[in-house]
Amino acid sequence: MDRFIYADNAATTKLSKSVLDKMMPYLTEEYGNASSLYNLGSKSKQAVESAREQVANALGAKPREIYFTSGGSEADNWAIKSAAYIGAKKGKKHIISTKFEHHAVLHTLEYLKKQGFEVTLLDVHSDGVVRVEEFIDAIREDTCLATIMYANNEIGTLQPIAEIGKICREKGILFHTDAVQAIGNVPVNVVDDNIDMLSLSAHKFHGPKGVGALYVRRGILLDNLIHGGAQEFGRRAGTENTAGIVGLGAAITDAVNNIENKTKITSEICSYIIENALKIERSRLNGHPTKRIPGTINMCFEGIEGESLLLMLDFKGISASSGSACTSGSLDPSHVLLSIGLPHEIAHGSLRLSFSEENTLDDAKYIVEQLYPIVDRLRVMSPLWEKIKQNG
């Protein structure tokens, strides 16, 4: 293999060397339990609280509003269930979300439906963007929660978070956003965006896997997630993952400070690929052309299977995706692409490319160079492609 290009940063990112260096002492000599009273444990406790402050500063929040979790999925579950149960105590059991949320949100909502909650899933239209007026129309007297992702994990489209949050605040509706794909890609401020609860995950911005955080606006009482100890303000028992939490704090600080530089690099890469890949016959860019995080592209090529495309790109040293990593084992077309109105046969031929500041324009040129002959070869092998051409 001549070269290797990692173009699946929406699935996970490489742990940065500087973050690893900050984690290492807490994996070796500073191994004390952060809940212990002696000096070794106190050092770990100080490191955890320092990281809590770093996460809060990155979001425009207060340290007391940050809870550490095992990742974004846990944070989503914790926030949505807590908000739903708060509403239920007031006799409100209606939730608003969208059709293309991450499965950590959609499956949690399915669980709540079995407990008697009603859920309205908003359309996201062909451009992958929620309409504020449709959100307003969906609000009911018994609406207790809105949970709408900040940026979509497959097509990268950004939602009108601040506007929706403002409406929720005026109506007394709790507002949660899954910001796993947004952090480190666009500026996020929980105060300016009127956010009550926000989920994030360290491994999406060059931090370690297995650690995330949940922001909860002061005054909102979370349900206990794990019973047993006083960790995380008594809401999530269990010995703190000190090294992971330190890594999260370091990574989010680096990520928010580097947004401008990262945007410049990834925008150039994506613009080149979009401009040149769209020259391929029967290709399309999925989602809004501008209301999107700068480093993610999702395209479809009619007449081919996404799985075959990924395998042939991998053979050429390009790691890419056809959608969310959480469902990559499924042969079903992406629920995100179906939600924006693509038919099954087109949605099957999808390609997601997602970049970091470590990628280069030369990477983009190589990807396009390989994409043309691979798509041609797959179409030659496809009986579906002949039918598509015959039907015009």
N, C-alpha and C positions, 0 to 999 in steps of 0.2 A: 504494500500500500504506500503510495507516494506521500500522502499527507493526511492529516486528521483535522476535521473542522467540527467543533461542537456547536450545534445550532438548535439546542433544545433547552435553553435557559429558563423557559416558562415551566418546565418540568422540575428542574433543580439546577443549582449553580455550583460551581467549583468553590470549595472552601478556600478563602484567601489566606495567604501566608501570614499576613499581619494579624488576622483574627486567630489563627491557630497558635501563633506565638503568645497571644494574650491568654489563650485557654490553657496552655501547657502547664503552667505552675499549679493549676487547680486539678490537674490530672496526675500530678506527681507529688511535690513536696507540700503544697497547700491543700491537703486532702481532708481537712477537718469538716465535720458536720456543721452546717450553718446554723443549726438550732442548739448547738452546744454553748456552754457559758465560758469555757476556758479559751485561752488566747488563739489556739489554732482554729477553733470553730468561729471565733469572732472575726478572724480575717476573712473566712468564707462568707460570713454574714455581711460584712462590709462590701465585699465584691458583688454580692447579689443586689444589695441596695444601690450600689453605684450603677449597676446595669439597669436597674429599674428607673433610675433618674435619667440615664441615657435614652431609654425607650420613650419616656415621657417627654423629654426635650425634643426628640425627633418628631413627635406627633402634636406638640403644642398642648400637652396634657400635664397633670400633676402626678408625681410618683405614686401617690396613694391610689391612683386610678388605674394602675397597671397590675395585671395578674399574669404570672408566668404559667404557661401550659406546655403540652408536648408537641404543639403544632397548630396549624390553622383549622384543621378539622375538629379538634377538641374545642378550640375557642368558639367556632361556629355553633357546635352543639350546646355548649355551656350558655352562650349568650341567648340563643333562640329559645331554648327551653325555659331559662330563667325569666325572660321577658314575657313569654306566653303564660307562665304560671302567675306572674304579677297581674297580668290582665285578667286571668280567670278569677282571681280573688275579688275583682271588681265587676264580675259578670260579663267581661269582654273576652270573646274567644274567636275573633276574626283576625287573620294575618294576611298581609299583602307581600308578594314576592314577584319574581319573574320566571319565565319559562326556561331561561338558560343559566340559572345559578349552578354553582358547583354542586356535585352530589352530596357533599357534606351538609349543605343547606337543604336541598330537595328531599333527601332521605329523612332528615330530621323533621321536616314539615309533614312528610307522610306518616311518621311516627305520631306526631301531634294530632293529625286527622283521626287516627284511631282512638284518640282520647277525647274526641268530641269538638276539636277545633275546626273551623272552616278556613280554607286557604284560597285566595284569589291569586292566580299567576298571570301577570301582565304580559302582553305581547311585546316583543322587542323589534318587530318589523324587519324589513329586508336589510336595513343598515345596522342592526344590532344595538339600537338605542331606545331606551324607554321614553315614552312621551309623558311629560309632566301632567298634561291635561287628563290623560287616561289614568294616571295615578290618582289624581284628585277625584275622578269619577268613581274609582274603586273604593274610596273611603266610606265606611259605614259608622253608625253610632257605636257599634261594638268592636271596632277595629282597635286592637291593642298593640300591634307590632307591624313594622315594615322592615323587611330585610332584603336589601338590594346591593349586589356586588359593585365595588368601585370600578373595577376593570375586569372584563371577561377573560377567563383563563385560556380560551381557545382562539378567539378572534381579536382580542385586545381592545375592544371598544370601551370607551369611558362613558359613564352614566352621569346624569345631572344631579350629583349627590348633594351639593349645597342647597339647590332649590327644593329637592325632595325633603331634605333634613329640616329646612325652614318650615315647610308645610306641616311636617310631623310635630315640630315643636309648638306650632300654633294650635294644633288639634289635640295635643296631649297624647300623641302616639309615640311609643318608643321606636327609635330608628337604629338598626344595626346594619353595618356594611362589612362584607368580606373583602378586605383590602389586601389579600395575599399577593395579588399580582401588581398592585399599585405601588406599594412601598419600594422606594428606590428607583422607581420609573417616572413618577410624577410627584410634585409636592403635595403632601397631605397634612391638613391641620384640622384637628377634631373640633376646635371652636369655630373656626371660619366655615367649616363644612356642616355645622349643626349636627354632628354625629353623637349619638348616645353610647353606642357600643361598636367596637371595631376589632376585627380579627387579623392577625398577621403571623407569618412563619419565617424563621431565620434562614432556612435553606434556599429561599427564593432570592436572597440578596447576599450571597457569598458567606453566609453563616453556616453553623452546623445543623444537621438533620436532628429531628427529635425534640426541638424546642421552639416555642412560639409565645405569643402574648395575646391577651385580651384587654383592651381598654374599656373601662366602664365608667361613665360619667358619675361624679360624686353625687350621692343621694339615691342611686339605683341599687337596690339590695339583691345581690346575686344569690341564687340557691347554692347550697353546699354541693360541690361536684364530687368530692371524695371526703368521707368522714374518717377521723382518726387522729388528727393532730392540728396544731395551730398555724401551720404554714400557709402562706398566701392569705394573710389576714383571717385565718380560720376557715377559709372557704375551699381550700384544695390541699388536703393532707398528703404527706409524703416528703421524704428527705429531698431537699432541693438539689437539682442538677446544676451544681455551681459552675462547672466548666462550660456547660452548654449555655447557661444564662449569661455568663461573661462573654461568650462568643456572640450571642444575640446582641448584647449591648454594643460591643465593638463593631459588629457588622452593620447594624442599623445607623450608627453614627457615620461610618464611612459611606454608606449608601446614600443618605440624604445630603451629605456634603458633596457627593460626586454626581448628582443628578444632571447638572448642566453639561458636564463633560461627557457623561454617558449618552445623553440625548443627542449631542452633536455627532458622536461616533455611530450610534445605532440608526439614527435617522438617515444618514448618508448610505449606510449599508442597505437598509430596507428600501429606500427610494430607488436605488440602482436595481435591486432584484425585482421590485414591482414593475418598474418601467420596462425591463427587458423580458421578464417572464410573461407579462401580459401580451407580448407579441406572439406567444404560442397560440395556435388556433384553439378556439373553444376553451379558453382559460378565463378565470375570474378571480378578483380579490373579494374576499368575504369580509363584511363589516364596513363601517363608515370609513371613508378615505382619509379623514383628518382627525376625527374624534376618537383617538386610539392611543395606547401607550406606544412610544416610538420604536421599540425594539421587537415587536411581534407582527408577523405576517401570517395570514391564513389564506390559502388559495385552493381552488379546485380545478382539475383538468378532466374534462369529460372523456369518457371512454376508457378509463383506467381504474385499477383498484389501488387505494392508498397503501395497503400493506405491501404490495409488489413494488411500488414506488420507493417506499422506505428501505426495503431490503436492497434494492439496486443502488440507492444513494449511499447506504452503509458500505456496500462493496467498494464504493469510490472514496470512502473515508469521511462521509458526511453523516453526522448523527442528527436526525430530525424526528418529527412526530406527525401523526395524523390527527392529533387531538389531545385531550387530557391524559396525562400519565396514569391517572387513577382508573381509567377505563380502557387502557391500551390493549388489554387482553381480550376485549370484546370485539366480535365481528360486526356488531350492529353499527350503523352510521351514527355519528355524533348527534346527541340531542341538541347541542348548540346550533349546529348547521341546519337541522330540521326546524328549529325554532325560528330561524330567519327565512324560512320558506323554501329551502332547497329540497328538491325531490331526492328520494333515497339513492337513485343511480348516480346522481351528481355528487351528493354528500360523501359517497364511498370513495371518491377520488380526491380526497383532501390532503393538503400538506401544510403543516404548521412549522414555521421557522422562527426561532426566537434567539436574540443575540444579546451579548454583554459587551462591556467596554473592552474586553480582551479580543473580540473579533475585529477583522479588518476589511477594507474594501477589496483587497485581494481575495479574501474568503468569499465575498459576494460574487465576484467575477468567476471564481472557480465553480461555485454552486450553479450559476446560470449556465456556464459552459457544459456542465454535466447534465443539467436538467433537460436541455433540448433533445439530445439523443436518447435519453432514458424514456421520456414521454413518447417519442416517436417509436421506439422499440416496443413499448408496452401496447401502443395502439395497433401496431402491426399484428400483434398476437391476440388482439381482442376482437371477438365477433360483434361485440356491442358497438365498437367504433364504426364499423361498416354501416350498421343500421342508422347511427346518428348522422353520418354523412349523406346517406340516401334520403333521410327525412329532412335534410336541409338545416 
